[in-house]
């Protein structure tokens, strides 16, 4: 693992909050030159510490049917490779958005996107559960997202009721 400078850590924190911040704004916020920020960002990208700039979308506000499932997967580790080979086989499927090695009752947590419940169920039954090392799966469909990546999705309307005191 690489030890990062304080500047790079601060740049990462600010970009995590909002990846659209320009190097000029970051420089102003951090009290350094734009060149220092640009160099830090370039090095972070070259070292694959920054791997992607992404947008968080509230899909419930878009007329696009999307189903997300979290799948708990119990597996038998492979001799010599442990969980790595199976995790790689799973994350190469285009439906798979994330794969995490977990502690506890199951080994991998797999996040899958699909257009329908049936599509996700078919992926689990035809692709995921047929892998030799997979012992069991447990699928949880996400019904509603309230918060993701620190972003609250709910439109909190102000309560218009009058306060009544005893």
Secondary structure, DSSP 8 states (H G I E B T S, - for coil): -----HHHHHHHHHHHH-TT--HHHHHHHHTS-HHHHHHHHHHHHHTTSS--------GGGSS---EEEEEEEEE--BTTTBTHHHHHHHHTSTTEEEEEE-SSS-SEEEEEEESSHHHHHHHIIIIITTSTTEEEEEEEE----SEETTEE--------------
